[in-house]
Amino acid sequence: MYKTSKELSEAIESIFSNPEEGLLALGAINADIGMQQEQPLSTQIDPLQRVSMFRRKIEDWIELYGLEIQEFDSEYDSLRISSEAKALLLALREIQRCFPDSETAPRK
Amino acid sequence: MMKIKRTSQLVARDVPYIMHPKKAILTLRQRFGVSDHHDFASSHRHEQFKTHSSEFPFVRSSDIEEGRITILQSESQHYAVDSKGTVRSFLPSVLEFKVRHLLGQPRKENIHQEQAYFAEVKALLEDPFPMPLETAKVVEKPKAAQTPTGFVNQYPNGRNASDIDFITEPTLTASQSAQVDELHAWLLSTNINGITKPEVAEYITTRDSLTERVALLESGDWYRGKVHDVLDKKREIADLDYEFARRADQVGLVTVTPILDLAGLGIGSLAKAGISSTIKLGSKKGVSIGTNSTKGTTTIGRESFVPDSNVLNTGGRVIPKWKWGNNPITDAQAAEAYQAIAASKTDVAAIARYMNLNERSVERLYKIKDYLFKGNNDIPGFTPDPAIATAWNRMRSGGSDLAARQRDMTLLKHEVAEMRIKQQNPGINHTEAHRLANERYNWQETVPWEELGF
């Protein structure tokens, strides 16, 4: 479960009309969804390899957004998808900056 | 499982799990035993429980009675059976012994109370639908080559969203097939206003082979990179279309008169003959080629019909898009919303992304989707329900607060329970299965009135 600082919590509260929406996305609160979820990666795996896996997953998600946007036809969804994708692209940029020696893990 | 918390730190989601003070003291007494403690300041004697927890090593009965400390208790479950039918347990108990005995799995290993182990077991315990205990004979399921989690939809039963065909193609008799062949040949031999026969032939042949390749890729097994390959082929098709449209635009408007009337056949036959019945070309240039199902004419050149912006045109297939944003769906929109959901190839992957679901949950989600929106095997699809369409779209677009997510999960649990009841009781009617599922997961009661659809 993600531990939020006071500042992060306050930021989430100011961004979302209902902060629970942001906290759920972050994984900072548990919704008790009754379905099995992805578990944390083992700390035994090399950190750089974990970064590579992270990059792979985020790139896959961006590709998924690319397909999703074709299935929607509303301004709301277009804005939602492009905003979410942009946030992920920024995260990728920062990952590249922090781990310049990392590469995206190849598709299995 | 029990959790000790300061009352001042309670949050709304704790409320269902708060134990009555008397029951809390009784539970602590049974679990940790009693040790009397004399409070010299107040000359009051308390029961004190040594809990061994780091945050609350000692808990006094007066703390509970006077509301300083609260005991939370989630539902306890002493055993779980995972998807392979293996008994997993977190504490030795008589019940666990009985379950192991029933399944013929005597306890061999020592359980270490490690955090990782508990996380795994906790996930199993949270599973509201563990395998039934009767399934002692376990058939190992072949493992999927790749995980679909976090990526595009993959249907575990081998089916694909592209299987949904909104154009019904008739079964042709031998003479009709011959007519279609003749029609195909006639179309290829026609010199269309400046575009030469070989050009038309090459365009149709190349496009059909590419379309066939895309269909093969889409219906084949999932692999990482599949989406990339499909998009690559679709891009090739788009380039081909654009180039042909450019040529057609140069030669101007031409309407090839009623070829369908000539053959006396419908739009489906044309598609069956290998000729794409709806091919949208170069919309920026306002050109198109295709058949008009109403007029029965084929047009090459400037648009002869206005394409519906709410459908995704995929050459022969018309897939509706979701056009209602995050607004609740009305009764009138429900059927179209169901079509859009059924045709979606990304929704399950998107739900998995927002809810952090693992592979097993994703597979379950596919089954729920098939059951709700497409019908599954002998079970027909249901009458479109606007509240269900609204809930599904909320899940796939990640727009849930805590209450909405729990409500949506109740819907999923209800459907799983209903499916299971039908599986275990062949011949049971839907109303009865629905009533039984409602006894445990009553989703209808949780739906807010504005989502009921009017």
Boltz contact constraints between the chains, C-beta under 6 A:
constraints:
  - contact:
      token1: [A, 18]
      token2: [B, 401]
      max_distance: 6.0
  - contact:
      token1: [A, 20]
      token2: [B, 401]
      max_distance: 6.0
  - contact:
      token1: [A, 20]
      token2: [B, 402]
      max_distance: 6.0
  - contact:
      token1: [A, 21]
      token2: [B, 401]
      max_distance: 6.0
  - contact:
      token1: [A, 31]
      token2: [B, 402]
      max_distance: 6.0
  - contact:
      token1: [A, 31]
      token2: [B, 405]
      max_distance: 6.0
  - contact:
      token1: [A, 33]
      token2: [B, 409]
      max_distance: 6.0
  - contact:
      token1: [A, 34]
      token2: [B, 128]
      max_distance: 6.0
  - contact:
      token1: [A, 34]
      token2: [B, 409]
      max_distance: 6.0
  - contact:
      token1: [A, 34]
      token2: [B, 413]
      max_distance: 6.0
  - contact:
      token1: [A, 35]
      token2: [B, 357]
      max_distance: 6.0
  - contact:
      token1: [A, 35]
      token2: [B, 361]
      max_distance: 6.0
  - contact:
      token1: [A, 36]
      token2: [B, 123]
      max_distance: 6.0
  - contact:
      token1: [A, 36]
      token2: [B, 358]
      max_distance: 6.0
  - contact:
      token1: [A, 36]
      token2: [B, 360]
      max_distance: 6.0
  - contact:
      token1: [A, 36]
      token2: [B, 361]
      max_distance: 6.0
  - contact:
      token1: [A, 37]
      token2: [B, 356]
      max_distance: 6.0
  - contact:
      token1: [A, 37]
      token2: [B, 357]
      max_distance: 6.0
  - contact:
      token1: [A, 37]
      token2: [B, 358]
      max_distance: 6.0
  - contact:
      token1: [A, 38]
      token2: [B, 356]
      max_distance: 6.0
  - contact:
      token1: [A, 38]
      token2: [B, 358]
      max_distance: 6.0
  - contact:
      token1: [A, 57]
      token2: [B, 150]
      max_distance: 6.0
  - contact:
      token1: [A, 60]
      token2: [B, 150]
      max_distance: 6.0
  - contact:
      token1: [A, 60]
      token2: [B, 151]
      max_distance: 6.0
  - contact:
      token1: [A, 61]
      token2: [B, 353]
      max_distance: 6.0
  - contact:
      token1: [A, 63]
      token2: [B, 227]
      max_distance: 6.0
  - contact:
      token1: [A, 64]
      token2: [B, 346]
      max_distance: 6.0
  - contact:
      token1: [A, 64]
      token2: [B, 349]
      max_distance: 6.0
  - contact:
      token1: [A, 67]
      token2: [B, 346]
      max_distance: 6.0
  - contact:
      token1: [A, 68]
      token2: [B, 346]
      max_distance: 6.0
  - contact:
      token1: [A, 71]
      token2: [B, 321]
      max_distance: 6.0
  - contact:
      token1: [A, 71]
      token2: [B, 344]
      max_distance: 6.0
  - contact:
      token1: [A, 72]
      token2: [B, 321]
      max_distance: 6.0
  - contact:
      token1: [A, 72]
      token2: [B, 322]
      max_distance: 6.0
  - contact:
      token1: [A, 73]
      token2: [B, 310]
      max_distance: 6.0
  - contact:
      token1: [A, 73]
      token2: [B, 321]
      max_distance: 6.0
  - contact:
      token1: [A, 73]
      token2: [B, 323]
      max_distance: 6.0
  - contact:
      token1: [A, 74]
      token2: [B, 323]
      max_distance: 6.0
  - contact:
      token1: [A, 74]
      token2: [B, 325]
      max_distance: 6.0
  - contact:
      token1: [A, 76]
      token2: [B, 325]
      max_distance: 6.0
  - contact:
      token1: [A, 76]
      token2: [B, 326]
      max_distance: 6.0
  - contact:
      token1: [A, 77]
      token2: [B, 325]
      max_distance: 6.0
  - contact:
      token1: [A, 107]
      token2: [B, 224]
      max_distance: 6.0
  - contact:
      token1: [A, 107]
      token2: [B, 225]
      max_distance: 6.0
  - contact:
      token1: [A, 108]
      token2: [B, 224]
      max_distance: 6.0
